[in-house]
Amino acid sequence: MREAFSKKLVQFAQNDPNVILLTGDHGYSLFDDFRKACPNQYINAGIAEQNMMGVAAGLARIGFRPFVYGLAAFIPVRTLEQIKIDIAHDNLPVVILGDGAGFVYSHLGTSHQSNEDIACIRGIPNIQILSPADRFEMQCCMDFAFSVNSPVYLRIGKSDKGDVHQRSINKFKAGHLIKILHGSSSKIGLIATGSMVSTALEVGKKKSLSVWSAPMIKPLSVTDICSAARETSGLVTIEEHSVFGGLGSAVSEITSQVPVTRVLRLGVLDKFSDVVGSHNYLLKLHCLDIEKILNRIEEFENVL
């Protein structure tokens, strides 16, 4: 997925000299090809992320197309005020790239883990939020982010979990769900985003459940959510993000206004990680492994 991301950036920059990549002293090997192909369009702003957002806003104001890259714990969380005031307020076309979202940097502790980034961004006007699950969704999300003339936050989670799609996505519509597995209409349906789509797919195959991927969190299609609800007996959202303010919250907000189903939100509970370990270890610790997700789904099925 990160390779698809890097190739798209190089393609954009080679085709448009106004594309500028800014990084906060991260992503060196990831951007080797970019620096070789477009060395004059690369800025390492150093460990000064808030200043980097201001630089991006200034570049956008005079006609450049900035892509701002950093770890999701810092981009966007550390720079929230600058995103709100410098970029979103004036609706500037800046693409904000938050890599390593969720528990990817598991061994580095809470300071480098980002499970609240979507929640932080969702309340800011003018910003759209993308959360691709594999290389095919990444390609579509990058094309979309470059095509719109407004701020975009693109969240990058665990990138080596394999493809959830068999081929390129021909029709990508803003806010729409992508159905990747057809299950029984009498059972619940799963809606997942980012790194948890592959997990949802495994769970769906085990229990013959329908599975949808949500590569876009804001906006989120009311029509698609209601359609998924009517096809199933209930909805379960799965995300490597806090249960507050992310995909589950967005789906629940829609279904509360159009009461068509019950929703179970599976995500990171209201607590920090008090230990470190591998990515899979932390997912299990926070009840986001397949076994615990299956248990929660069975409990949910019993009360429907």
KOLDO-989010 format. One record per residue: residue number from 1; residue in three letters; x, y, z of N, C-alpha, C in turn. Coordinates in steps of 0.001 Angstrom, whole numbers. Layout:
residues N
{NUM 'ALA' {X Y Z} {X Y Z} {X Y Z}}
...
This chain:
residues 304
{1 'MET' {827 -1208 0} {0 0 0} {866 1265 0}}
{2 'ARG' {1938 1250 781} {2815 2420 834} {3552 2604 -492}}
{3 'GLU' {3835 1498 -1174} {4469 1603 -2486} {3530 2280 -3484}}
{4 'ALA' {2242 1903 -3439} {1253 2541 -4313} {1146 4030 -3999}}
{5 'PHE' {1202 4351 -2723} {1171 5743 -2270} {2367 6529 -2823}}
{6 'SER' {3563 5943 -2696} {4778 6609 -3156} {4759 6808 -4671}}
{7 'LYS' {4329 5787 -5408} {4285 5892 -6874} {3324 6985 -7326}}
{8 'LYS' {2188 7096 -6654} {1226 8140 -7010} {1816 9525 -6775}}
{9 'LEU' {2515 9692 -5674} {3137 10986 -5392} {4138 11372 -6473}}
{10 'VAL' {4964 10420 -6877} {5942 10689 -7929} {5226 11051 -9231}}
{11 'GLN' {4173 10309 -9545} {3398 10579 -10768} {2820 11980 -10746}}
{12 'PHE' {2217 12369 -9636} {1641 13718 -9532} {2721 14790 -9722}}
{13 'ALA' {3848 14601 -9047} {4904 15612 -9078} {5538 15732 -10464}}
{14 'GLN' {5691 14607 -11162} {6275 14662 -12501} {5339 15335 -13499}}
{15 'ASN' {4045 15180 -13274} {3062 15769 -14192} {2715 17212 -13848}}
{16 'ASP' {3011 17613 -12614} {2628 18954 -12170} {3739 19530 -11289}}
{17 'PRO' {4485 20502 -11782} {5593 21076 -10999} {5133 21837 -9753}}
{18 'ASN' {3833 22066 -9636} {3316 22748 -8446} {3112 21809 -7264}}
{19 'VAL' {3227 20495 -7494} {3117 19536 -6397} {4381 19612 -5544}}
{20 'ILE' {4202 19841 -4253} {5311 19937 -3307} {5078 18933 -2186}}
{21 'LEU' {6086 18138 -1875} {6015 17201 -750} {6788 17780 423}}
{22 'LEU' {6112 17894 1564} {6749 18351 2794} {6718 17208 3801}}
{23 'THR' {7836 16973 4474} {7891 15929 5485} {8519 16463 6758}}
{24 'GLY' {8044 15961 7876} {8564 16373 9172} {9670 15456 9648}}
{25 'ASP' {10704 15283 8815} {11857 14457 9144} {11501 12973 9239}}
{26 'HIS' {10560 12541 8392} {10146 11137 8350} {10116 10646 6908}}
{27 'GLY' {10063 9330 6754} {9779 8721 5459} {10914 8748 4462}}
{28 'TYR' {12147 8635 4935} {13282 8782 4023} {13288 7747 2903}}
{29 'SER' {13304 6454 3243} {13338 5426 2197} {12062 5441 1364}}
{30 'LEU' {10945 5796 1993} {9673 5860 1283} {9729 6872 141}}
{31 'PHE' {10499 7933 318} {10534 9009 -672} {11831 9043 -1481}}
{32 'ASP' {12567 7939 -1504} {13794 7886 -2311} {13500 8189 -3783}}
{33 'ASP' {12467 7538 -4321} {12123 7739 -5735} {11661 9170 -5985}}
{34 'PHE' {10926 9738 -5038} {10452 11112 -5193} {11625 12082 -5244}}
{35 'ARG' {12582 11905 -4332} {13736 12823 -4287} {14596 12714 -5540}}
{36 'LYS' {14691 11504 -6077} {15465 11322 -7309} {14765 11951 -8511}}
{37 'ALA' {13431 11760 -8572} {12676 12238 -9736} {12404 13737 -9675}}
{38 'CYS' {12134 14255 -8472} {11711 15656 -8335} {12398 16302 -7128}}
{39 'PRO' {13697 16415 -7141} {14411 16915 -5957} {14026 18334 -5559}}
{40 'ASN' {13617 19153 -6519} {13267 20538 -6216} {11841 20690 -5683}}
{41 'GLN' {11118 19572 -5611} {9737 19617 -5119} {9606 18920 -3771}}
{42 'TYR' {10739 18757 -3096} {10782 18048 -1810} {11333 18982 -741}}
{43 'ILE' {10606 19088 378} {11053 19928 1497} {11018 19105 2780}}
{44 'ASN' {12160 18958 3423} {12198 18371 4761} {12142 19521 5753}}
{45 'ALA' {10993 19692 6362} {10782 20818 7282} {11336 20552 8668}}
{46 'GLY' {11877 19353 8883} {12435 19036 10192} {11363 18728 11213}}
{47 'ILE' {11803 18535 12445} {10855 18201 13517} {10214 19499 13994}}
{48 'ALA' {9371 20031 13130} {8688 21303 13383} {7349 21252 12659}}
{49 'GLU' {6531 20281 13067} {5312 19970 12320} {4328 21133 12253}}
{50 'GLN' {4195 21883 13335} {3255 23005 13320} {3691 24077 12328}}
{51 'ASN' {4979 24356 12306} {5513 25300 11324} {5323 24760 9907}}
{52 'MET' {5503 23453 9723} {5354 22839 8410} {3947 23037 7866}}
{53 'MET' {2936 22963 8718} {1560 23203 8285} {1374 24647 7812}}
{54 'GLY' {2010 25576 8519} {1943 26965 8092} {2628 27178 6754}}
{55 'VAL' {3759 26503 6546} {4457 26584 5260} {3573 26021 4149}}
{56 'ALA' {2923 24882 4413} {2028 24268 3422} {881 25201 3073}}
{57 'ALA' {317 25851 4083} {-776 26791 3835} {-307 27945 2955}}
{58 'GLY' {885 28455 3241} {1419 29547 2430} {1667 29129 994}}
{59 'LEU' {2199 27929 804} {2437 27416 -549} {1122 27243 -1304}}
{60 'ALA' {110 26712 -623} {-1198 26517 -1267} {-1812 27848 -1664}}
{61 'ARG' {-1578 28849 -865} {-2155 30179 -1117} {-1607 30826 -2396}}
{62 'ILE' {-395 30429 -2778} {194 31037 -3983} {209 30063 -5167}}
{63 'GLY' {-605 29008 -5073} {-812 28165 -6239} {-170 26803 -6241}}
{64 'PHE' {574 26457 -5191} {1177 25125 -5137} {165 24102 -4590}}
{65 'ARG' {472 22814 -4779} {-363 21726 -4269} {444 20922 -3249}}
{66 'PRO' {440 21339 -2000} {1262 20670 -996} {679 19340 -523}}
{67 'PHE' {1547 18337 -381} {1261 17091 309} {2132 17087 1559}}
{68 'VAL' {1517 17000 2722} {2252 17123 3987} {2251 15773 4695}}
{69 'TYR' {3438 15208 4902} {3570 13845 5419} {4175 13829 6815}}
{70 'GLY' {3623 12957 7657} {4195 12731 8983} {3526 11555 9649}}
{71 'LEU' {3968 11206 10826} {3309 10155 11590} {1966 10680 12089}}
{72 'ALA' {949 9815 12075} {-398 10255 12428} {-482 10793 13856}}
{73 'ALA' {421 10350 14722} {434 10873 16088} {817 12351 16117}}
{74 'PHE' {1505 12820 15062} {1940 14212 14983} {1206 14978 13880}}
{75 'ILE' {945 14270 12775} {170 14836 11659} {-1074 13976 11512}}
{76 'PRO' {-2224 14342 12057} {-2652 15705 12366} {-2696 16102 13835}}
{77 'VAL' {-2439 15180 14772} {-2796 15455 16166} {-2040 16650 16733}}
{78 'ARG' {-725 16692 16531} {64 17796 17092} {-240 19119 16389}}
{79 'THR' {-709 19050 15175} {-861 20255 14351} {-2318 20663 14165}}
{80 'LEU' {-3170 20259 15067} {-4611 20449 14867} {-4990 21923 14719}}
{81 'GLU' {-4424 22782 15533} {-4774 24210 15456} {-4376 24808 14106}}
{82 'GLN' {-3177 24434 13620} {-2719 24967 12333} {-3577 24442 11179}}
{83 'ILE' {-3986 23179 11270} {-4875 22619 10242} {-6198 23381 10231}}
{84 'LYS' {-6736 23627 11412} {-8026 24315 11522} {-7959 25751 11009}}
{85 'ILE' {-6997 26513 11512} {-6956 27951 11227} {-6236 28272 9924}}
{86 'ASP' {-5069 27658 9703} {-4254 28016 8535} {-4778 27397 7243}}
{87 'ILE' {-5332 26172 7335} {-5704 25433 6125} {-7215 25338 5936}}
{88 'ALA' {-7905 24772 6911} {-9336 24494 6732} {-10175 25766 6672}}
{89 'HIS' {-9851 26738 7499} {-10649 27965 7541} {-10759 28617 6169}}
{90 'ASP' {-9653 28598 5412} {-9655 29207 4083} {-9794 28168 2969}}
{91 'ASN' {-10108 26937 3366} {-10414 25871 2403} {-9295 25693 1373}}
{92 'LEU' {-8069 25606 1859} {-6905 25502 975} {-6661 24050 550}}
{93 'PRO' {-6227 23821 -678} {-6043 22463 -1203} {-4751 21813 -724}}
{94 'VAL' {-4727 21436 541} {-3573 20765 1137} {-3970 19327 1453}}
{95 'VAL' {-3132 18368 1044} {-3370 16961 1367} {-2501 16601 2564}}
{96 'ILE' {-3129 16216 3656} {-2452 15896 4914} {-2348 14373 5014}}
{97 'LEU' {-1143 13863 5134} {-881 12428 5105} {-404 11953 6468}}
{98 'GLY' {-1241 11197 7170} {-893 10680 8489} {-550 9201 8411}}
{99 'ASP' {724 8868 8469} {1174 7477 8344} {1289 6831 9734}}
{100 'GLY' {1236 5499 9754} {1404 4780 11013} {240 4966 11965}}
{101 'ALA' {-971 5102 11430} {-2146 5305 12287} {-2476 4031 13056}}
{102 'GLY' {-3164 4195 14161} {-3500 3051 14997} {-2311 2624 15838}}
{103 'PHE' {-2071 1306 15904} {-1007 753 16754} {236 357 15964}}
{104 'VAL' {414 914 14759} {1538 501 13918} {2867 651 14663}}
{105 'TYR' {3067 1783 15318} {4300 2003 16063} {4125 1476 17489}}
{106 'SER' {3833 199 17547} {3426 -439 18801} {4523 -424 19870}}
{107 'HIS' {5770 -580 19443} {6863 -658 20408} {7275 717 20949}}
{108 'LEU' {6784 1790 20321} {7188 3136 20729} {6254 3758 21753}}
{109 'GLY' {5191 3036 22103} {4317 3502 23169} {3260 4499 22730}}
{110 'THR' {2518 4987 23706} {1370 5846 23464} {1719 7117 22698}}
{111 'SER' {2912 7643 22895} {3287 8901 22225} {3292 8769 20711}}
{112 'HIS' {3500 7546 20200} {3577 7332 18758} {2392 6544 18201}}
{113 'GLN' {1448 6206 19049} {242 5504 18602} {-878 6524 18401}}
{114 'SER' {-1643 6343 17336} {-2656 7345 16992} {-4009 6686 16803}}
{115 'ASN' {-4846 6786 17820} {-6187 6212 17766} {-7285 7257 17922}}
{116 'GLU' {-6924 8521 17751} {-7890 9598 17914} {-7852 10599 16772}}
{117 'ASP' {-7058 10314 15741} {-6832 11289 14676} {-8097 11587 13870}}
{118 'ILE' {-8887 10552 13561} {-10126 10793 12818} {-11066 11652 13646}}
{119 'ALA' {-11187 11331 14929} {-12070 12095 15810} {-11658 13561 15869}}
{120 'CYS' {-10342 13807 15904} {-9854 15193 15961} {-10220 15959 14702}}
{121 'ILE' {-10102 15306 13553} {-10315 15985 12276} {-11786 16115 11918}}
{122 'ARG' {-12619 15149 12304} {-14013 15116 11837} {-14794 16378 12168}}
{123 'GLY' {-14471 17010 13280} {-15228 18187 13686} {-14803 19475 13012}}
{124 'ILE' {-13731 19428 12217} {-13253 20630 11542} {-13935 20754 10180}}
{125 'PRO' {-14564 21878 9894} {-15231 22047 8597} {-14247 21995 7432}}
{126 'ASN' {-14785 21657 6272} {-14087 21691 4973} {-13139 20531 4705}}
{127 'ILE' {-12804 19716 5725} {-11829 18639 5511} {-12539 17317 5248}}
{128 'GLN' {-12102 16619 4195} {-12578 15276 3917} {-11551 14273 4426}}
{129 'ILE' {-12031 13089 4857} {-11167 12100 5495} {-11194 10798 4709}}
{130 'LEU' {-10002 10323 4335} {-9844 9080 3586} {-9088 8061 4428}}
{131 'SER' {-9460 6783 4278} {-8828 5723 5065} {-8762 4444 4241}}
{132 'PRO' {-7794 4351 3320} {-7723 3195 2417} {-7303 1909 3120}}
{133 'ALA' {-7768 778 2548} {-7506 -529 3139} {-6393 -1294 2440}}
{134 'ASP' {-6174 -1034 1157} {-5130 -1738 417} {-4605 -850 -699}}
{135 'ARG' {-3741 -1394 -1552} {-3116 -580 -2604} {-4128 -48 -3599}}
{136 'PHE' {-5192 -826 -3878} {-6188 -384 -4847} {-6997 797 -4297}}
{137 'GLU' {-7364 718 -3025} {-8055 1847 -2406} {-7110 3040 -2267}}
{138 'MET' {-5844 2770 -1997} {-4875 3864 -1884} {-4771 4630 -3199}}
{139 'GLN' {-4708 3920 -4307} {-4625 4578 -5614} {-5827 5479 -5841}}
{140 'CYS' {-7012 4976 -5530} {-8236 5771 -5705} {-8260 6965 -4756}}
{141 'CYS' {-7844 6733 -3517} {-7850 7819 -2537} {-6853 8915 -2908}}
{142 'MET' {-5699 8535 -3395} {-4709 9534 -3817} {-5229 10332 -5007}}
{143 'ASP' {-5824 9648 -5979} {-6391 10356 -7135} {-7478 11327 -6689}}
{144 'PHE' {-8314 10879 -5755} {-9392 11745 -5264} {-8814 12954 -4535}}
{145 'ALA' {-7843 12708 -3653} {-7257 13798 -2861} {-6637 14865 -3756}}
{146 'PHE' {-6003 14419 -4843} {-5361 15366 -5753} {-6386 16115 -6606}}
{147 'SER' {-7544 15496 -6832} {-8529 16085 -7742} {-9382 17168 -7098}}
{148 'VAL' {-9539 17112 -5778} {-10427 18079 -5125} {-9651 19338 -4750}}
{149 'ASN' {-10318 20436 -4756} {-9675 21723 -4475} {-9978 22164 -3047}}
{150 'SER' {-9710 21258 -2105} {-10017 21529 -701} {-9154 20621 167}}
{151 'PRO' {-9115 20845 1489} {-8249 20034 2357} {-8718 18580 2444}}
{152 'VAL' {-7754 17678 2525} {-8020 16248 2660} {-7059 15679 3700}}
{153 'TYR' {-7579 14830 4590} {-6715 14050 5480} {-6763 12610 5014}}
{154 'LEU' {-5599 12046 4680} {-5495 10663 4248} {-4770 9871 5329}}
{155 'ARG' {-5490 8934 5909} {-4981 8136 7035} {-4373 6836 6514}}
{156 'ILE' {-3138 6557 6912} {-2441 5358 6460} {-2154 4476 7672}}
{157 'GLY' {-2789 3304 7706} {-2575 2371 8798} {-1580 1294 8429}}
{158 'LYS' {-1739 110 9010} {-844 -1010 8726} {-889 -1320 7232}}
{159 'SER' {272 -1286 6580} {286 -1300 5118} {612 -2648 4500}}
{160 'ASP' {913 -3673 5308} {1352 -4943 4742} {381 -6089 5063}}
{161 'LYS' {-900 -5780 5121} {-1887 -6804 5466} {-2519 -7456 4236}}
{162 'GLY' {-2031 -7126 3053} {-2523 -7767 1841} {-3709 -7047 1233}}
{163 'ASP' {-4051 -7452 15} {-5153 -6821 -716} {-6505 -7358 -251}}
{164 'VAL' {-7477 -6478 -207} {-8858 -6905 59} {-9676 -6887 -1226}}
{165 'HIS' {-9133 -6261 -2267} {-9769 -6246 -3577} {-8954 -7098 -4541}}
{166 'GLN' {-9623 -7678 -5513} {-8961 -8553 -6478} {-8371 -7782 -7653}}
{167 'ARG' {-8862 -6585 -7863} {-8421 -5802 -9018} {-8621 -4313 -8732}}
{168 'SER' {-8214 -3486 -9682} {-8360 -2039 -9521} {-9829 -1650 -9394}}
{169 'ILE' {-10074 -582 -8658} {-11440 -101 -8438} {-11769 907 -9536}}
{170 'ASN' {-12743 591 -10341} {-13069 1454 -11490} {-13913 2664 -11099}}
{171 'LYS' {-14831 2457 -10160} {-15739 3535 -9782} {-15571 3858 -8302}}
{172 'PHE' {-14944 4995 -8038} {-14757 5453 -6666} {-15577 6714 -6465}}
{173 'LYS' {-16585 6627 -5620} {-17447 7776 -5363} {-17249 8242 -3926}}
{174 'ALA' {-17125 9532 -3778} {-16866 10105 -2458} {-17922 9676 -1448}}
{175 'GLY' {-17465 9122 -332} {-18354 8773 763} {-19039 7433 643}}
{176 'HIS' {-18886 6748 -479} {-19620 5510 -690} {-18874 4301 -118}}
{177 'LEU' {-19641 3304 287} {-19078 2039 740} {-18771 1150 -460}}
{178 'ILE' {-17828 228 -273} {-17503 -756 -1307} {-17781 -2137 -726}}
{179 'LYS' {-18721 -2853 -1314} {-19045 -4188 -810} {-18013 -5178 -1320}}
{180 'ILE' {-17356 -5881 -396} {-16293 -6804 -797} {-16635 -8261 -494}}
{181 'LEU' {-17732 -8502 215} {-18143 -9877 483} {-19656 -9918 654}}
{182 'HIS' {-20299 -10846 -44} {-21739 -11019 47} {-22052 -12158 1010}}
{183 'GLY' {-22822 -11865 2044} {-23212 -12871 3018} {-24708 -13074 3035}}
{184 'SER' {-25180 -13731 4060} {-26611 -13990 4204} {-27342 -12726 4609}}
{185 'SER' {-28475 -12463 3969} {-29251 -11258 4277} {-29902 -11324 5649}}
{186 'SER' {-29983 -12523 6229} {-30610 -12669 7545} {-29632 -12405 8685}}
{187 'LYS' {-28361 -12173 8332} {-27331 -11977 9345} {-26880 -10519 9390}}
{188 'ILE' {-26022 -10231 10368} {-25491 -8879 10496} {-24510 -8592 9364}}
{189 'GLY' {-24174 -7311 9185} {-23180 -6905 8198} {-22036 -6177 8877}}
{190 'LEU' {-20858 -6269 8289} {-19668 -5636 8845} {-19237 -4470 7962}}
{191 'ILE' {-18977 -3328 8580} {-18414 -2174 7880} {-17089 -1842 8554}}
{192 'ALA' {-16013 -1908 7794} {-14685 -1664 8357} {-13949 -637 7521}}
{193 'THR' {-12873 -123 8083} {-12066 861 7362} {-10594 625 7625}}
{194 'GLY' {-9767 1022 6658} {-8327 952 6825} {-7815 -446 7102}}
{195 'SER' {-6934 -553 8088} {-6254 -1813 8387} {-7193 -2909 8851}}
{196 'MET' {-8383 -2564 9329} {-9295 -3578 9867} {-10187 -4202 8804}}
{197 'VAL' {-10097 -3756 7568} {-10927 -4353 6517} {-10519 -5802 6275}}
{198 'SER' {-9212 -6069 6263} {-8760 -7449 6056} {-9229 -8354 7195}}
{199 'THR' {-9243 -7826 8416} {-9756 -8598 9557} {-11251 -8852 9400}}
{200 'ALA' {-11989 -7818 8997} {-13425 -7974 8771} {-13708 -9016 7697}}
{201 'LEU' {-12865 -9049 6677} {-13032 -10017 5593} {-12848 -11438 6116}}
{202 'GLU' {-11863 -11653 6963} {-11666 -12980 7555} {-12855 -13381 8415}}
{203 'VAL' {-13342 -12448 9223} {-14509 -12726 10075} {-15735 -13009 9215}}
{204 'GLY' {-15921 -12217 8173} {-17064 -12404 7286} {-17066 -13766 6624}}
{205 'LYS' {-15893 -14236 6209} {-15812 -15556 5579} {-16123 -16668 6569}}
{206 'LYS' {-15704 -16502 7805} {-15953 -17520 8826} {-17435 -17636 9149}}
{207 'LYS' {-18167 -16507 9097} {-19566 -16504 9543} {-20564 -16206 8427}}
{208 'SER' {-20097 -16177 7177} {-20971 -15890 6024} {-21690 -14550 6183}}
{209 'LEU' {-20918 -13515 6511} {-21468 -12181 6715} {-21084 -11271 5553}}
{210 'SER' {-21941 -10331 5232} {-21603 -9310 4242} {-20584 -8338 4844}}
{211 'VAL' {-19642 -7893 4007} {-18593 -6983 4466} {-18491 -5811 3496}}
{212 'TRP' {-18467 -4612 4069} {-18252 -3397 3290} {-16974 -2710 3762}}
{213 'SER' {-16237 -2138 2825} {-15095 -1289 3161} {-15529 166 3051}}
{214 'ALA' {-15049 980 3997} {-15339 2419 3989} {-14027 3175 3798}}
{215 'PRO' {-13609 3391 2544} {-12360 4117 2301} {-12472 5615 2566}}
{216 'MET' {-13697 6087 2795} {-13898 7502 3101} {-14781 7613 4338}}
{217 'ILE' {-14315 8356 5321} {-15042 8508 6583} {-15852 9793 6611}}
{218 'LYS' {-15346 10816 5974} {-16043 12096 5913} {-15881 12680 4518}}
{219 'PRO' {-16997 12849 3780} {-18365 12477 4142} {-18582 10961 4048}}
{220 'LEU' {-19682 10513 4610} {-20080 9112 4548} {-21502 9067 4006}}
{221 'SER' {-21709 8231 3012} {-22988 8200 2310} {-24128 7691 3193}}
{222 'VAL' {-25112 8543 3421} {-26302 8132 4169} {-27039 7032 3415}}
{223 'THR' {-27115 7178 2108} {-27807 6181 1279} {-27162 4809 1412}}
{224 'ASP' {-25824 4757 1345} {-25130 3474 1427} {-25261 2837 2807}}
{225 'ILE' {-25175 3645 3866} {-25321 3102 5216} {-26726 2530 5408}}
{226 'CYS' {-27729 3261 4971} {-29107 2787 5116} {-29356 1543 4265}}
{227 'SER' {-28756 1501 3088} {-28889 328 2227} {-28256 -891 2879}}
{228 'ALA' {-27069 -729 3458} {-26418 -1837 4159} {-27242 -2290 5348}}
{229 'ALA' {-27859 -1332 6041} {-28687 -1671 7199} {-29915 -2481 6793}}
{230 'ARG' {-30508 -2117 5679} {-31715 -2822 5233} {-31399 -4216 4698}}
{231 'GLU' {-30164 -4419 4269} {-29765 -5739 3758} {-29458 -6724 4874}}
{232 'THR' {-29300 -6230 6087} {-28810 -7065 7178} {-29700 -6916 8417}}
{233 'SER' {-29421 -7735 9424} {-30190 -7668 10665} {-29571 -6718 11680}}
{234 'GLY' {-28407 -6218 11392} {-27705 -5279 12263} {-26345 -4974 11661}}
{235 'LEU' {-25699 -3914 12123} {-24392 -3518 11580} {-23335 -3512 12681}}
{236 'VAL' {-22145 -3976 12315} {-20987 -3927 13208} {-19894 -3125 12506}}
{237 'THR' {-19404 -2085 13144} {-18291 -1304 12583} {-16995 -1741 13257}}
{238 'ILE' {-15926 -1832 12461} {-14633 -2283 12986} {-13558 -1316 12507}}
{239 'GLU' {-12778 -785 13451} {-11758 208 13100} {-10621 182 14101}}
{240 'GLU' {-9415 461 13623} {-8252 591 14502} {-8147 2061 14906}}
{241 'HIS' {-9137 2468 15666} {-9317 3858 16085} {-10240 3824 17288}}
{242 'SER' {-10253 4878 18040} {-11154 4966 19186} {-12608 4727 18774}}
{243 'VAL' {-13375 4124 19688} {-14803 3945 19433} {-15523 5292 19451}}
{244 'PHE' {-14844 6332 19912} {-15416 7666 19931} {-14924 8470 18733}}
{245 'GLY' {-15833 8972 17924} {-15489 9935 16897} {-15007 9401 15574}}
{246 'GLY' {-14977 8083 15397} {-14486 7515 14152} {-15595 6965 13273}}
{247 'LEU' {-15298 5859 12586} {-16268 5247 11688} {-17542 4835 12417}}
{248 'GLY' {-17383 4179 13567} {-18554 3731 14313} {-19462 4876 14718}}
{249 'SER' {-18859 5971 15127} {-19648 7151 15487} {-20380 7707 14282}}
{250 'ALA' {-19688 7774 13134} {-20309 8308 11917} {-21500 7457 11488}}
{251 'VAL' {-21340 6131 11539} {-22440 5230 11170} {-23590 5358 12161}}
{252 'SER' {-23275 5439 13446} {-24313 5568 14467} {-25083 6879 14347}}
{253 'GLU' {-24375 7937 13989} {-25041 9230 13800} {-26062 9150 12671}}
{254 'ILE' {-25702 8449 11599} {-26622 8300 10469} {-27820 7447 10859}}
{255 'THR' {-27563 6314 11494} {-28669 5405 11826} {-29547 5929 12959}}
{256 'SER' {-29048 6889 13725} {-29907 7490 14756} {-30896 8484 14141}}
{257 'GLN' {-30499 9092 13024} {-31389 10022 12332} {-32370 9290 11426}}
{258 'VAL' {-31914 8163 10892} {-32763 7313 10056} {-32765 5944 10736}}
{259 'PRO' {-33617 5745 11742} {-33532 4548 12589} {-33917 3259 11856}}
{260 'VAL' {-32898 2639 11228} {-33165 1444 10438} {-32505 197 11018}}
{261 'THR' {-31640 348 12027} {-30935 -831 12534} {-30257 -521 13857}}
{262 'ARG' {-29690 -1559 14462} {-28824 -1387 15630} {-27377 -1490 15176}}
{263 'VAL' {-26495 -795 15894} {-25082 -740 15510} {-24206 -1125 16700}}
{264 'LEU' {-23257 -2029 16450} {-22231 -2368 17434} {-20920 -1762 16949}}
{265 'ARG' {-20302 -930 17776} {-19048 -271 17413} {-17867 -1013 18041}}
{266 'LEU' {-16999 -1558 17205} {-15789 -2221 17686} {-14584 -1369 17312}}
{267 'GLY' {-13821 -1003 18321} {-12644 -169 18117} {-11862 -112 19407}}
{268 'VAL' {-10997 867 19523} {-10179 1034 20719} {-11027 1670 21810}}
{269 'LEU' {-11070 1026 22965} {-11864 1554 24075} {-11179 2771 24694}}
{270 'ASP' {-11828 3357 25670} {-11383 4629 26235} {-10209 4440 27194}}
{271 'LYS' {-9079 4011 26635} {-7892 3809 27464} {-6635 3856 26604}}
{272 'PHE' {-5517 4198 27238} {-4222 4165 26581} {-3625 2762 26695}}
{273 'SER' {-2588 2514 25892} {-1827 1277 26022} {-853 1440 27185}}
{274 'ASP' {-942 546 28168} {-24 658 29297} {1175 -279 29176}}
{275 'VAL' {1225 -1021 28058} {2377 -1868 27762} {2712 -1699 26283}}
{276 'VAL' {3863 -2223 25874} {4236 -2201 24461} {4416 -3637 23979}}
{277 'GLY' {4532 -3785 22673} {4688 -5108 22083} {4487 -5014 20591}}
{278 'SER' {4262 -6152 19954} {4031 -6160 18517} {2676 -5560 18179}}
{279 'HIS' {2490 -5255 16898} {1207 -4723 16438} {79 -5704 16756}}
{280 'ASN' {263 -6975 16449} {-773 -7976 16711} {-1039 -8131 18203}}
{281 'TYR' {-2 -8005 19017} {-171 -8103 20465} {-1068 -6984 20987}}
{282 'LEU' {-853 -5768 20502} {-1671 -4653 20965} {-3096 -4748 20452}}
{283 'LEU' {-3276 -5238 19231} {-4643 -5445 18737} {-5383 -6427 19644}}
{284 'LYS' {-4706 -7495 20033} {-5331 -8476 20924} {-5615 -7859 22290}}
{285 'LEU' {-4670 -7066 22780} {-4839 -6409 24079} {-6061 -5498 24089}}
{286 'HIS' {-6324 -4860 22938} {-7460 -3946 22830} {-8683 -4609 22191}}
{287 'CYS' {-8690 -5953 22202} {-9849 -6746 21760} {-10190 -6550 20285}}
{288 'LEU' {-9164 -6344 19454} {-9381 -6189 18020} {-8779 -7339 17212}}
{289 'ASP' {-8512 -8471 17877} {-8091 -9668 17172} {-9330 -10451 16732}}
{290 'ILE' {-9158 -11386 15827} {-10298 -12096 15232} {-11118 -12833 16293}}
{291 'GLU' {-10447 -13487 17219} {-11177 -14264 18235} {-12114 -13387 19062}}
{292 'LYS' {-11609 -12262 19536} {-12435 -11395 20381} {-13528 -10702 19567}}
{293 'ILE' {-13219 -10369 18310} {-14248 -9776 17459} {-15372 -10770 17214}}
{294 'LEU' {-15024 -12018 16977} {-16052 -13052 16794} {-16909 -13191 18043}}
{295 'ASN' {-16292 -13140 19207} {-17057 -13241 20462} {-18022 -12073 20621}}
{296 'ARG' {-17550 -10868 20318} {-18420 -9696 20432} {-19580 -9770 19436}}
{297 'ILE' {-19304 -10255 18251} {-20357 -10372 17232} {-21406 -11386 17664}}
{298 'GLU' {-20961 -12505 18218} {-21917 -13519 18691} {-22791 -12971 19816}}
{299 'GLU' {-22208 -12207 20711} {-22988 -11561 21777} {-24026 -10604 21185}}
{300 'PHE' {-23596 -9853 20183} {-24494 -8904 19517} {-25638 -9619 18820}}
{301 'GLU' {-25317 -10722 18153} {-26367 -11499 17460} {-27411 -12014 18430}}
{302 'ASN' {-26991 -12340 19633} {-27921 -12921 20613} {-28922 -11911 21166}}
{303 'VAL' {-28612 -10610 21039} {-29544 -9603 21582} {-30375 -8940 20485}}
{304 'LEU' {-30117 -9280 19241} {-30904 -8679 18152} {-32319 -9282 18101}}
